[in-house]
């Protein structure tokens, strides 16, 4: 599983592209930027360095990287990373678990979620007593699907509890006899 975080962050909402207007690579009259700089060939190190330098100053770099990873964009420099640097992240995106995304979703924000984060939302919602109707709204699924997710979670929790040993043996018990302090001697 990839790294988790609890840091507060402003996550991109579903369908939100407004962050692009704040991107350094967004060419304006006062900030002309050649978009070709973000699509260098692997051996064009000068272009790569220049593009990464611009990304390093960008206030929406994280949103750009998230958009590239979540949208499956593999071309060009996005979020300050080259295609090759993003490769491993693309492979692991489905397993990303960012608790701030989970918390934002439970709070009602429309956040892009990975499969792992969606499962975490279901567990958190169940733990907090969120209704099936609210879960359906949060995950943009039908109420029947939300009922199914809760049913599967209840079954998994029940099975987990059944697989737990009913009684545990205290380390101070041997052969059914309760050991007392005098049975251990003194510490050196």
C-alpha positions in Angstrom: 0.0 0.0 0.0 1.3 3.5 -0.7 1.8 6.1 1.9 -1.0 7.5 4.0 -1.4 11.0 5.2 -3.6 12.8 7.7 -2.5 16.3 6.6 -5.3 18.6 5.7 -5.4 19.3 2.0 -7.7 20.7 -0.5 -8.5 17.8 -2.8 -9.8 18.2 -6.3 -13.6 17.6 -6.4 -15.2 15.4 -9.1 -15.1 17.2 -12.4 -13.2 20.2 -11.0 -10.8 21.7 -13.4 -10.7 25.2 -11.9 -7.3 24.6 -10.5 -5.8 24.8 -14.0 -6.3 28.5 -14.1 -3.9 28.8 -11.2 -1.2 26.6 -12.7 2.1 28.2 -13.6 2.0 26.4 -17.0 -1.2 28.2 -17.9 -0.1 30.7 -20.4 -1.4 34.2 -20.1 -0.7 37.6 -21.6 1.6 38.4 -18.7 3.0 34.9 -18.3 3.7 33.4 -21.7 4.6 29.7 -21.3 5.4 27.4 -24.2 3.3 24.2 -23.6 5.8 22.2 -25.5 8.3 22.5 -22.7 6.1 20.0 -20.7 6.3 17.4 -23.4 10.0 16.8 -23.9 11.7 13.8 -25.4 13.6 11.7 -22.8 17.0 13.1 -23.9 15.9 16.8 -23.8 17.3 17.4 -20.3 17.2 21.2 -20.6 13.4 21.1 -21.3 12.9 18.7 -18.4 14.8 20.9 -16.0 13.0 24.0 -17.1 9.6 22.3 -16.8 10.4 20.9 -13.4 11.6 24.3 -12.3 8.2 25.9 -13.3 6.3 23.0 -11.5 8.4 23.6 -8.4 6.8 27.1 -8.2 3.3 26.0 -9.0 0.6 26.4 -6.3 -1.5 23.6 -7.7 1.2 21.0 -8.3 -0.5 18.4 -6.1 -3.8 18.9 -7.9 -2.0 18.5 -11.2 -0.3 15.3 -10.1 -3.6 13.9 -8.7 -5.4 14.7 -12.0 -2.7 13.0 -14.0 -2.7 9.9 -11.8 -6.5 9.7 -11.4 -7.1 10.3 -15.1 -4.4 7.9 -16.3 -2.5 10.6 -18.1 0.9 9.2 -18.9 2.2 11.9 -21.3 4.4 14.9 -20.4 5.5 16.4 -17.2 2.7 16.7 -14.7 2.8 17.7 -11.1 6.6 18.1 -11.3 7.2 14.5 -12.4 8.2 13.1 -15.7 6.4 10.2 -17.3 9.0 7.8 -16.0 8.8 9.2 -12.5 5.0 8.9 -12.5 5.1 5.3 -13.8 5.3 3.6 -10.4 2.7 6.0 -9.0 0.3 5.0 -11.8 0.7 1.4 -10.9 0.0 2.0 -7.2 -2.8 4.5 -7.5 -5.6 2.0 -6.9 -4.0 1.2 -3.5 -3.5 4.8 -2.4 -5.0 5.4 1.0 -5.1 9.1 2.1 -7.2 9.5 5.2 -7.8 13.2 4.5 -9.6 12.2 1.3 -11.7 9.7 3.3 -12.5 12.3 5.9 -13.4 14.9 3.2 -15.7 12.3 1.6 -17.5 11.5 4.9 -17.9 15.3 5.4 -19.7 15.4 2.1 -17.1 16.6 -0.5 -17.0 15.0 -3.9 -13.5 13.8 -3.9 -11.8 11.4 -6.4 -11.3 8.2 -4.5 -9.2 5.1 -5.2 -10.6 1.6 -4.6 -8.8 1.4 -1.3 -10.2 4.8 -0.2 -13.7 3.8 -1.2 -13.4 0.8 1.1 -12.1 3.0 3.9 -15.1 5.3 3.4 -17.5 2.4 3.8 -15.8 1.3 7.0 -15.7 4.8 8.4 -19.3 5.5 7.5 -20.4 2.3 9.1 -18.4 3.0 12.3 -19.9 6.5 12.5 -23.5 5.3 11.9 -23.9 6.9 8.5 -27.2 5.7 6.9 -27.2 3.6 3.8 -28.9 6.5 2.0 -26.1 8.9 3.0 -23.4 6.4 2.0 -25.1 6.0 -1.4 -25.1 9.7 -1.8 -21.4 10.0 -0.7 -20.2 7.3 -3.1 -22.6 8.2 -5.9 -24.0 4.7 -5.9 -27.5 3.2 -5.5 -29.0 2.6 -2.1 -29.1 -1.1 -3.0 -25.4 -1.1 -3.6 -24.8 0.8 -0.3 -26.9 -1.9 1.5 -24.8 -4.6 -0.1 -21.5 -2.9 0.9 -22.8 -2.6 4.5 -23.9 -6.2 4.5 -20.5 -7.4 3.2 -18.8 -5.3 5.9 -21.0 -6.6 8.7 -20.2 -10.1 7.5 -16.5 -9.5 7.3 -16.5 -8.0 10.8 -18.6 -10.9 12.2 -16.2 -13.4 10.6 -13.2 -11.6 12.0 -14.7 -11.7 15.4 -15.5 -15.4 15.1 -11.9 -16.1 14.1 -10.6 -14.4 17.3 -9.8 -16.8 20.1 -12.6 -16.7 22.7 -10.2 -16.8 25.7 -6.6 -15.9 26.0 -4.2 -17.5 28.3 -2.4 -15.1 30.6 1.4 -15.4 30.4 1.3 -15.9 34.2 -0.7 -19.2 33.8 1.0 -22.5 33.2 -0.7 -25.8 33.0 -3.9 -24.3 34.4 -2.1 -23.1 37.5 -2.0 -19.5 38.4 1.5 -18.3 39.1 2.2 -15.7 41.7 5.1 -13.3 42.2 7.0 -15.6 44.6 7.1 -18.3 41.8 9.4 -16.1 39.7 12.2 -15.2 42.1 13.9 -11.9 42.1 15.4 -9.7 39.4 19.2 -9.3 39.3 
